[in-house]
């Protein structure tokens, strides 16, 4: 071979080597595109990662890879890849929008807000980043800020349907379900194929307990939007909620009169149909009380006084609840209760209840009921085997989005031939949080007995939850694992009141008062502080 031909061959070889990787790259891209089109996402990710490793400025592959990462819930990798894309092309507004969206999915709300605000500043006439920003604000429970974005868009008829759906979402997350339904129906009237509004309305019906309607609507949505991940999610969410449930609960109530009651309960339930539930529950009560006199706790050795007495009871119940229509609810229960005494005697008796509630407007309802109950509020009530038969009525009114006013009254005939009238008023507010759910309830209770206060003391009526009281309860709850697991925590504190009675009070000269079988500290105390907490979970 001549020296003159060697440079020529070397040039051909170098050209071949230069072209070969390019051909290999095209083949790799074709395979990646084919995997992407056929939903083989893990394979597509691996192929695009190889392309980006060889060509780090390949914008198309970077976009595809960021998108695939987000679909596979690899959000941090999606964010990092999108940032690399913006380093290559800082003016790519689509990539900036995607970065803000993925940041919001990952919970980086400050970064998402900042990204959307930059887009709004750069494109003030573009409604898309405004709608996205409002949604991110709502996710953070900044509901009024979200509304402040949606309202001008609706007024200006700039993407009004998307903004109206957003208003419905905000109302639903705040707990104002009638208002949410109004917005969703308004959108569906203008666009019957609006997926977000249809699914939002289905969720509202589910949260309102209209599950026959919700099941039908979720099945319709799945048929109309077969490729929609959100439609599949709503369908699964509603059907999961109708599965059999198991709910353990534990609570404790204490007061400064030495009452201490622990309740352990296990409930199992199933749906006979979407709006009818059958439940069975077993409850065990463990009650303690500080005995000061022998008459307070029969069977206790007087020489050991003061002594803490322990009593217990059990309650076994089966219940049936159904929603006959959108406005009528019916609940019934039957069961048996066991109350033990300090002296070892026991009483087993039947218990039961029945009630109906009628909601004649979205925010107003009333109901009536009757019940036969065994009282487990304190050890004294269990010891005396006190039980009652009662009739009751109630009124419910929801107003100002998240507020609920409830008033109720009851007349009861007690097993010791006494009678009792009770009036309750409570005000509850749902704190504007999307998650977790948080509510505060203030409850005031007034009680009047037919017999005098000495009889009340003798029977041990001075109970934390059934006497004159002012109580504040905070309730926190949420669902986990795609709503398959739920929990709630309730904390209650307050004061129960008892008119001051002193043994040496000239207005009460009856010497029997001093010998009444009740703790003298309770008799001489005007206010008794109450504290309770309840833990509940289920699946």
VEXDREN-2710 file (C-alpha; in Angstrom, 1 decimal):
% VEXDREN-2710
k/r/px/py/pz
1/UNK/0.0/0.0/0.0
2/UNK/1.4/3.4/-1.0
3/UNK/1.9/6.2/1.5
4/UNK/-0.5/8.3/-0.5
5/UNK/-3.5/5.9/0.0
6/UNK/-3.1/5.7/3.8
7/UNK/-4.5/9.2/4.6
8/UNK/-7.5/8.4/2.4
9/UNK/-8.3/5.1/4.3
10/UNK/-7.8/6.8/7.6
11/UNK/-10.3/9.5/6.6
12/UNK/-12.9/6.9/5.6
13/UNK/-12.4/5.1/8.9
14/UNK/-12.9/8.3/10.9
15/UNK/-15.9/9.2/9.0
16/UNK/-17.4/5.7/9.6
17/UNK/-16.7/6.0/13.3
18/UNK/-18.3/9.4/13.4
19/UNK/-21.5/8.2/11.5
20/UNK/-21.9/4.9/13.4
21/UNK/-22.9/6.5/16.8
22/UNK/-25.3/8.8/15.0
23/UNK/-27.0/5.8/13.4
24/UNK/-27.1/4.0/16.7
25/UNK/-28.6/7.1/18.4
26/UNK/-31.4/7.2/15.8
27/UNK/-32.1/3.5/16.4
28/UNK/-32.2/4.1/20.1
29/UNK/-34.6/7.0/19.7
30/UNK/-36.9/4.9/17.5
31/UNK/-37.0/2.2/20.2
32/UNK/-37.7/4.8/22.9
33/UNK/-40.6/6.4/20.9
34/UNK/-42.1/3.0/20.2
35/UNK/-42.0/2.1/23.9
36/UNK/-43.5/5.5/24.8
37/UNK/-46.4/5.1/22.3
38/UNK/-47.2/1.6/23.7
39/UNK/-47.2/2.6/27.3
40/UNK/-44.1/0.6/28.2
41/UNK/-42.9/3.4/30.5
42/UNK/-40.1/1.7/32.5
43/UNK/-38.5/0.6/29.2
44/UNK/-39.0/4.1/27.6
45/UNK/-37.4/5.7/30.7
46/UNK/-34.3/3.5/30.4
47/UNK/-33.9/4.3/26.7
48/UNK/-34.4/8.0/27.1
49/UNK/-31.9/8.0/29.9
50/UNK/-29.3/6.5/27.6
51/UNK/-30.1/9.1/24.9
52/UNK/-29.8/12.0/27.4
53/UNK/-26.5/10.5/28.7
54/UNK/-25.1/10.6/25.2
55/UNK/-26.8/13.9/24.1
56/UNK/-27.4/16.0/27.3
57/UNK/-28.8/18.9/25.2
58/UNK/-31.4/16.8/23.4
59/UNK/-34.5/18.9/24.4
60/UNK/-37.0/16.4/23.0
61/UNK/-35.6/13.5/25.0
62/UNK/-35.3/15.7/28.1
63/UNK/-39.0/16.6/27.8
64/UNK/-40.0/13.0/27.3
65/UNK/-37.9/11.8/30.2
66/UNK/-39.3/14.5/32.6
67/UNK/-42.9/13.6/31.6
68/UNK/-42.3/9.9/32.1
69/UNK/-40.7/10.4/35.5
70/UNK/-43.8/12.4/36.6
71/UNK/-46.1/9.6/35.3
72/UNK/-44.2/7.1/37.3
73/UNK/-44.4/9.3/40.4
74/UNK/-40.6/9.9/40.4
75/UNK/-41.3/13.6/41.0
76/UNK/-37.9/14.8/42.2
77/UNK/-36.2/13.2/39.1
78/UNK/-38.8/14.9/36.9
79/UNK/-38.1/18.3/38.5
80/UNK/-34.3/17.8/38.1
81/UNK/-34.7/16.8/34.4
82/UNK/-37.0/19.8/33.7
83/UNK/-34.4/22.1/35.3
84/UNK/-31.8/20.7/32.9
85/UNK/-34.2/21.4/30.0
86/UNK/-34.5/25.0/31.1
87/UNK/-30.7/25.3/31.3
88/UNK/-30.6/24.3/27.6
89/UNK/-33.6/26.6/26.7
90/UNK/-34.3/29.2/29.4
91/UNK/-37.2/30.7/27.3
92/UNK/-39.2/27.5/27.1
93/UNK/-42.4/28.5/28.8
94/UNK/-43.9/25.1/28.4
95/UNK/-41.1/23.7/30.5
96/UNK/-41.5/26.4/33.1
97/UNK/-45.2/25.6/33.3
98/UNK/-44.4/21.9/33.7
99/UNK/-41.8/22.6/36.4
100/UNK/-44.4/24.6/38.4
101/UNK/-47.0/21.8/38.0
102/UNK/-44.6/19.0/39.1
103/UNK/-43.5/21.1/42.0
104/UNK/-47.1/21.4/43.1
105/UNK/-47.5/17.6/42.8
106/UNK/-44.4/17.1/44.9
107/UNK/-45.8/19.5/47.6
108/UNK/-43.2/22.2/46.8
109/UNK/-46.0/24.8/46.9
110/UNK/-43.8/27.9/47.3
111/UNK/-41.7/26.9/44.2
112/UNK/-45.0/26.2/42.3
113/UNK/-46.5/29.5/43.3
114/UNK/-43.3/31.4/42.3
115/UNK/-43.2/29.6/38.9
116/UNK/-46.8/30.4/38.1
117/UNK/-46.5/34.0/39.2
118/UNK/-43.5/34.4/36.9
119/UNK/-45.6/33.0/34.0
120/UNK/-48.5/35.3/34.8
121/UNK/-46.1/38.3/34.9
122/UNK/-44.7/37.3/31.5
123/UNK/-48.1/36.6/30.0
124/UNK/-50.7/38.6/31.8
125/UNK/-53.4/37.7/29.3
126/UNK/-52.9/34.0/29.6
127/UNK/-55.5/32.4/31.9
128/UNK/-53.8/29.0/32.1
129/UNK/-51.2/29.9/34.8
130/UNK/-53.8/31.8/36.7
131/UNK/-56.1/28.8/36.9
132/UNK/-53.1/26.6/37.9
133/UNK/-52.0/29.1/40.6
134/UNK/-55.6/29.2/42.1
135/UNK/-55.6/25.4/42.3
136/UNK/-52.3/25.4/44.1
137/UNK/-53.5/28.0/46.5
138/UNK/-56.6/25.9/47.2
139/UNK/-54.5/22.9/47.9
140/UNK/-52.8/24.9/50.7
141/UNK/-56.2/25.9/52.1
142/UNK/-55.8/29.5/50.9
143/UNK/-59.4/29.4/49.7
144/UNK/-60.1/33.1/49.6
145/UNK/-56.9/33.8/47.6
146/UNK/-58.0/31.1/45.1
147/UNK/-61.5/32.7/44.8
148/UNK/-59.9/36.0/44.2
149/UNK/-58.3/34.6/41.0
150/UNK/-61.4/32.6/39.9
151/UNK/-63.9/35.4/40.2
152/UNK/-62.3/37.9/37.8
153/UNK/-61.9/35.1/35.2
154/UNK/-65.6/34.2/35.5
155/UNK/-66.7/37.9/35.3
156/UNK/-64.4/38.5/32.2
157/UNK/-65.7/35.2/30.6
158/UNK/-62.0/34.2/30.3
159/UNK/-62.0/30.4/30.7
160/UNK/-65.2/30.8/32.8
161/UNK/-66.0/27.0/32.9
162/UNK/-62.6/26.1/34.3
163/UNK/-62.8/28.9/36.8
164/UNK/-66.3/27.8/37.8
165/UNK/-65.1/24.2/38.3
166/UNK/-62.4/25.6/40.5
167/UNK/-65.0/27.5/42.6
168/UNK/-66.8/24.2/43.0
169/UNK/-63.6/22.5/44.2
170/UNK/-63.0/25.2/46.7
171/UNK/-66.5/25.0/48.1
172/UNK/-66.3/21.2/48.3
173/UNK/-62.9/21.2/50.1
174/UNK/-64.3/23.8/52.6
175/UNK/-67.2/21.5/53.3
176/UNK/-69.9/23.6/51.7
177/UNK/-71.3/20.8/49.6
178/UNK/-74.6/22.5/48.4
179/UNK/-72.5/25.4/47.1
180/UNK/-70.1/23.0/45.4
181/UNK/-73.0/21.2/43.8
182/UNK/-74.4/24.5/42.5
183/UNK/-71.1/25.4/40.7
184/UNK/-70.7/21.9/39.2
185/UNK/-74.3/21.9/37.9
186/UNK/-73.8/25.3/36.4
187/UNK/-70.8/24.1/34.5
188/UNK/-72.5/20.9/33.3
189/UNK/-75.5/22.9/32.1
190/UNK/-73.1/24.7/29.8
191/UNK/-71.0/21.7/28.9
192/UNK/-72.5/18.3/29.7
193/UNK/-69.2/16.6/28.9
194/UNK/-67.0/18.5/31.3
195/UNK/-65.1/15.7/33.1
196/UNK/-63.9/17.7/36.1
197/UNK/-67.4/19.0/36.9
198/UNK/-69.0/15.5/36.4
199/UNK/-66.5/13.9/38.7
200/UNK/-66.7/16.8/41.2
201/UNK/-70.5/16.4/41.4
202/UNK/-70.1/12.6/41.9
203/UNK/-67.7/13.2/44.8
204/UNK/-70.1/15.7/46.4
205/UNK/-73.0/13.2/46.2
206/UNK/-70.7/10.6/47.8
207/UNK/-69.7/12.9/50.6
208/UNK/-73.4/13.8/51.2
209/UNK/-74.3/10.2/51.6
210/UNK/-76.2/9.9/48.3
211/UNK/-74.3/6.8/47.4
212/UNK/-76.9/5.3/45.1
213/UNK/-76.6/8.3/42.9
214/UNK/-72.8/8.5/43.3
215/UNK/-72.3/4.8/42.3
216/UNK/-74.4/5.3/39.2
217/UNK/-72.6/8.5/38.3
218/UNK/-69.2/7.0/38.8
219/UNK/-70.1/4.1/36.5
220/UNK/-71.4/6.6/33.9
221/UNK/-68.1/8.6/34.1
222/UNK/-66.0/5.5/33.7
223/UNK/-68.0/4.7/30.5
224/UNK/-67.8/8.3/29.2
225/UNK/-64.1/8.8/30.0
226/UNK/-62.6/5.3/29.8
227/UNK/-59.0/6.6/29.5
228/UNK/-59.3/9.1/32.4
229/UNK/-57.2/8.2/35.5
230/UNK/-59.3/10.6/37.6
231/UNK/-62.5/8.8/36.6
232/UNK/-61.0/5.5/37.6
233/UNK/-59.8/7.0/40.9
234/UNK/-63.3/8.4/41.7
235/UNK/-64.9/5.0/40.8
236/UNK/-62.5/3.1/43.0
237/UNK/-62.8/5.6/45.9
238/UNK/-66.6/5.3/46.0
239/UNK/-66.6/1.5/45.7
240/UNK/-63.9/1.2/48.3
241/UNK/-66.1/3.3/50.7
242/UNK/-68.9/0.7/50.4
243/UNK/-66.7/-2.2/51.5
244/UNK/-67.2/-3.8/54.9
245/UNK/-65.6/-1.8/57.7
246/UNK/-63.9/-2.6/61.0
247/UNK/-63.6/0.3/63.5
248/UNK/-61.9/0.1/66.8
249/UNK/-62.3/3.0/69.2
250/UNK/-61.0/4.0/72.6
251/UNK/-62.0/6.9/74.8
252/UNK/-61.5/8.2/78.3
253/UNK/-63.5/10.8/80.3
254/UNK/-62.3/12.2/83.6
255/UNK/-63.5/14.9/86.0
256/UNK/-62.3/16.5/89.2
257/UNK/-64.9/14.6/91.2
258/UNK/-62.7/11.4/90.7
259/UNK/-64.9/9.9/88.0
260/UNK/-62.8/8.1/85.4
261/UNK/-64.5/6.1/82.6
262/UNK/-62.6/4.2/79.9
263/UNK/-64.6/2.9/76.9
264/UNK/-63.3/0.3/74.4
265/UNK/-65.5/-0.3/71.4
266/UNK/-65.2/-2.5/68.3
267/UNK/-67.7/-2.0/65.4
268/UNK/-68.1/-4.0/62.2
269/UNK/-70.3/-2.8/59.4
270/UNK/-71.4/-3.6/55.8
271/UNK/-73.6/-2.0/53.2
272/UNK/-76.8/-3.9/52.3
273/UNK/-77.0/-1.4/49.4
274/UNK/-75.2/1.9/48.7
275/UNK/-77.3/3.8/51.2
276/UNK/-78.1/1.2/53.8
277/UNK/-75.7/0.1/56.5
278/UNK/-75.8/-2.8/59.0
279/UNK/-73.5/-2.5/62.0
280/UNK/-72.7/-4.6/65.0
281/UNK/-70.7/-3.3/68.0
282/UNK/-69.4/-4.4/71.3
283/UNK/-68.5/-1.8/74.0
284/UNK/-66.8/-2.3/77.3
285/UNK/-66.9/0.3/80.0
286/UNK/-64.4/0.4/82.9
287/UNK/-65.4/3.0/85.5
288/UNK/-63.6/4.2/88.6
289/UNK/-64.7/6.3/91.5
290/UNK/-63.2/7.4/94.9
291/UNK/-65.4/6.1/97.7
292/UNK/-65.4/8.3/100.8
293/UNK/-68.3/6.7/102.7
294/UNK/-69.4/3.0/102.9
295/UNK/-72.9/4.0/101.6
296/UNK/-71.3/5.2/98.3
297/UNK/-69.9/1.9/97.4
298/UNK/-71.7/-1.1/99.0
299/UNK/-69.5/-4.1/99.5
300/UNK/-66.4/-2.0/100.1
301/UNK/-64.7/-2.6/103.5
302/UNK/-65.4/0.6/105.6
303/UNK/-62.0/0.2/107.2
304/UNK/-60.3/0.7/103.8
305/UNK/-61.9/4.0/103.1
306/UNK/-61.3/6.2/101.2
307/UNK/-60.8/3.7/98.5
308/UNK/-61.0/3.7/94.7
309/UNK/-63.8/1.5/93.5
310/UNK/-63.8/-0.1/90.1
311/UNK/-67.0/-1.0/88.2
312/UNK/-67.7/-2.2/84.6
313/UNK/-70.4/-2.7/82.0
314/UNK/-70.9/-4.1/78.6
315/UNK/-73.1/-3.1/75.6
316/UNK/-73.8/-5.2/72.6
317/UNK/-75.8/-3.6/69.8
318/UNK/-76.9/-4.2/66.2
319/UNK/-78.0/-1.2/64.1
320/UNK/-79.7/-0.5/60.8
321/UNK/-79.4/2.9/59.1
322/UNK/-80.8/3.8/55.7
323/UNK/-81.5/6.8/53.5
324/UNK/-84.9/6.2/52.0
325/UNK/-84.6/9.3/49.8
326/UNK/-82.5/12.4/49.5
327/UNK/-84.2/13.9/52.5
328/UNK/-85.3/11.0/54.8
329/UNK/-82.9/9.1/57.1
330/UNK/-83.9/6.3/59.4
331/UNK/-81.9/4.7/62.2
332/UNK/-82.8/1.8/64.5
333/UNK/-80.8/-0.3/67.0
334/UNK/-81.4/-3.2/69.4
335/UNK/-79.1/-4.7/72.0
336/UNK/-78.4/-5.8/75.5
337/UNK/-76.6/-4.0/78.3
338/UNK/-74.9/-5.4/81.4
339/UNK/-74.3/-3.2/84.5
340/UNK/-72.3/-4.6/87.5
341/UNK/-72.5/-3.3/91.0
342/UNK/-69.8/-2.6/93.7
343/UNK/-71.3/-5.4/95.8
344/UNK/-71.1/-7.9/92.9
345/UNK/-74.7/-7.8/91.7
346/UNK/-75.3/-7.5/88.0
347/UNK/-78.2/-6.5/85.8
348/UNK/-78.7/-7.4/82.1
349/UNK/-81.4/-5.6/80.3
350/UNK/-82.6/-4.9/76.7
351/UNK/-81.8/-1.6/75.1
352/UNK/-82.7/0.0/71.8
353/UNK/-83.5/3.1/69.8
354/UNK/-85.2/4.4/66.7
355/UNK/-85.1/7.8/65.0
356/UNK/-85.7/9.6/61.8
357/UNK/-84.3/12.8/60.3
358/UNK/-85.9/14.9/57.6
359/UNK/-83.8/17.4/55.6
360/UNK/-86.3/19.6/53.9
361/UNK/-83.6/21.9/52.5
362/UNK/-79.9/21.5/51.9
363/UNK/-79.0/23.3/55.1
364/UNK/-82.0/22.6/57.4
365/UNK/-83.3/19.5/58.9
366/UNK/-85.2/18.1/62.0
367/UNK/-85.7/14.7/63.6
368/UNK/-87.4/12.8/66.3
369/UNK/-86.4/9.7/68.2
370/UNK/-87.1/7.3/71.1
371/UNK/-84.6/5.2/73.1
372/UNK/-84.2/2.9/76.0
373/UNK/-80.6/3.2/77.4
374/UNK/-78.4/1.9/80.2
375/UNK/-76.3/4.7/81.7
376/UNK/-72.5/4.1/81.8
377/UNK/-71.3/7.7/82.4
378/UNK/-69.9/7.0/85.8
379/UNK/-69.3/4.2/88.2
380/UNK/-72.1/5.4/90.4
381/UNK/-74.6/5.2/87.5
382/UNK/-73.4/1.7/86.7
383/UNK/-73.6/0.6/90.4
384/UNK/-77.2/1.9/90.7
385/UNK/-78.2/0.1/87.5
386/UNK/-79.7/3.4/86.3
387/UNK/-81.4/3.3/82.9
388/UNK/-83.8/5.5/81.1
389/UNK/-86.6/5.6/78.5
390/UNK/-86.6/8.8/76.5
391/UNK/-88.2/10.7/73.7
392/UNK/-86.3/13.4/71.9
393/UNK/-86.4/16.0/69.1
394/UNK/-83.7/18.0/67.3
395/UNK/-83.1/20.7/64.7
396/UNK/-80.1/21.2/62.5
397/UNK/-79.1/24.3/60.6
398/UNK/-76.0/24.9/58.5
399/UNK/-75.0/28.4/57.6
400/UNK/-72.1/30.6/56.6
401/UNK/-70.4/27.9/54.7
402/UNK/-68.8/25.9/57.5
403/UNK/-71.0/26.6/60.6
404/UNK/-73.6/24.2/62.0
405/UNK/-76.1/25.0/64.7
406/UNK/-77.9/22.1/66.4
407/UNK/-80.6/22.2/69.2
408/UNK/-82.2/19.3/70.8
409/UNK/-84.5/18.4/73.7
410/UNK/-85.3/15.3/75.6
411/UNK/-87.7/14.0/78.2
412/UNK/-86.6/10.9/80.1
413/UNK/-88.2/8.6/82.6
414/UNK/-85.4/7.1/84.9
415/UNK/-85.5/3.7/86.5
416/UNK/-85.6/5.2/90.0
417/UNK/-88.9/6.9/89.2
418/UNK/-87.3/10.3/88.6
419/UNK/-87.9/12.2/85.4
420/UNK/-85.5/14.5/83.6
421/UNK/-85.8/17.3/81.0
422/UNK/-82.7/18.1/78.9
423/UNK/-82.0/20.9/76.4
424/UNK/-78.8/21.0/74.3
425/UNK/-77.4/23.6/72.0
426/UNK/-74.2/23.2/70.1
427/UNK/-72.3/25.2/67.5
428/UNK/-69.8/23.5/65.3
429/UNK/-67.4/25.0/62.8
430/UNK/-65.3/23.2/60.3
431/UNK/-61.8/24.8/60.1
432/UNK/-61.0/25.7/56.4
433/UNK/-58.4/23.0/55.8
434/UNK/-58.4/20.7/52.8
435/UNK/-56.6/18.0/54.8
436/UNK/-56.8/17.0/57.5
437/UNK/-60.4/17.6/58.6
438/UNK/-60.6/19.8/61.7
439/UNK/-63.7/20.9/63.5
440/UNK/-64.5/22.7/66.8
441/UNK/-67.7/22.3/68.7
442/UNK/-69.1/24.2/71.6
443/UNK/-71.9/22.5/73.5
444/UNK/-74.1/23.8/76.3
445/UNK/-76.5/21.6/78.3
446/UNK/-79.3/22.4/80.7
447/UNK/-80.9/19.8/82.9
448/UNK/-84.0/19.8/85.2
449/UNK/-85.0/16.9/87.4
450/UNK/-88.4/16.2/88.8
451/UNK/-87.0/15.2/92.2
452/UNK/-84.9/17.5/94.4
453/UNK/-81.1/17.7/94.4
454/UNK/-80.7/15.3/97.3
455/UNK/-82.3/12.6/95.2
456/UNK/-79.9/13.5/92.4
457/UNK/-77.0/13.1/94.8
458/UNK/-78.3/9.8/96.1
459/UNK/-78.6/8.3/92.6
460/UNK/-75.3/9.6/91.5
461/UNK/-76.5/11.7/88.6
462/UNK/-73.6/14.0/88.8
463/UNK/-72.1/12.7/85.5
464/UNK/-69.6/14.5/83.2
465/UNK/-71.6/14.2/80.0
466/UNK/-75.2/14.2/81.3
467/UNK/-75.3/17.1/83.7
468/UNK/-75.2/20.9/83.3
469/UNK/-72.1/21.5/81.2
470/UNK/-70.2/23.7/78.9
471/UNK/-67.9/21.7/76.7
472/UNK/-65.5/22.5/73.8
473/UNK/-64.4/19.6/71.5
474/UNK/-61.7/19.6/68.9
475/UNK/-62.0/16.8/66.3
476/UNK/-59.2/16.0/63.9
477/UNK/-59.5/13.3/61.2
478/UNK/-58.3/12.1/57.8
479/UNK/-58.1/9.1/55.5
480/UNK/-54.9/7.4/54.3
481/UNK/-53.9/4.8/51.8
482/UNK/-56.4/6.0/49.1
483/UNK/-59.1/6.3/51.7
484/UNK/-58.8/2.6/52.8
485/UNK/-57.7/3.7/56.3
486/UNK/-59.2/6.4/58.4
487/UNK/-58.7/7.9/61.8
488/UNK/-60.0/10.6/64.1
489/UNK/-58.9/12.2/67.4
490/UNK/-61.3/14.1/69.6
491/UNK/-60.2/16.2/72.6
492/UNK/-62.9/17.6/75.0
493/UNK/-62.6/20.0/77.9
494/UNK/-65.0/22.0/79.9
495/UNK/-67.0/22.5/83.1
496/UNK/-70.0/20.8/84.5
497/UNK/-72.0/22.9/87.0
498/UNK/-73.7/21.9/90.2
499/UNK/-75.5/24.4/92.5
500/UNK/-73.3/24.8/95.6
501/UNK/-74.7/22.8/98.5
502/UNK/-72.9/22.8/101.9
503/UNK/-73.7/20.8/104.9
504/UNK/-73.5/23.8/107.1
505/UNK/-75.4/26.1/104.7
506/UNK/-78.4/27.6/106.7
507/UNK/-80.4/27.4/103.5
508/UNK/-80.1/23.6/103.5
509/UNK/-80.4/22.6/107.2
510/UNK/-81.4/19.0/106.3
511/UNK/-78.9/16.8/108.2
512/UNK/-79.5/14.0/105.7
513/UNK/-77.5/16.1/103.2
514/UNK/-74.3/15.5/105.1
515/UNK/-75.0/11.7/105.1
516/UNK/-75.9/11.6/101.4
517/UNK/-74.0/8.7/99.7
518/UNK/-71.9/11.1/97.6
519/UNK/-68.4/12.5/97.8
520/UNK/-68.6/15.6/100.0
521/UNK/-66.1/17.4/97.7
522/UNK/-68.6/17.1/94.9
523/UNK/-71.4/18.4/97.1
524/UNK/-69.4/21.4/98.1
525/UNK/-68.1/22.2/94.7
526/UNK/-69.8/24.6/92.4
527/UNK/-67.9/23.6/89.2
528/UNK/-66.5/20.3/88.2
529/UNK/-63.9/20.3/85.4
530/UNK/-64.2/17.7/82.7
531/UNK/-61.6/16.3/80.3
532/UNK/-61.9/13.6/77.7
533/UNK/-60.3/12.2/74.6
534/UNK/-61.2/9.6/72.0
535/UNK/-59.1/7.8/69.5
536/UNK/-60.8/6.1/66.5
537/UNK/-59.5/4.2/63.6
538/UNK/-60.8/1.9/60.9
539/UNK/-60.5/0.3/57.6
END
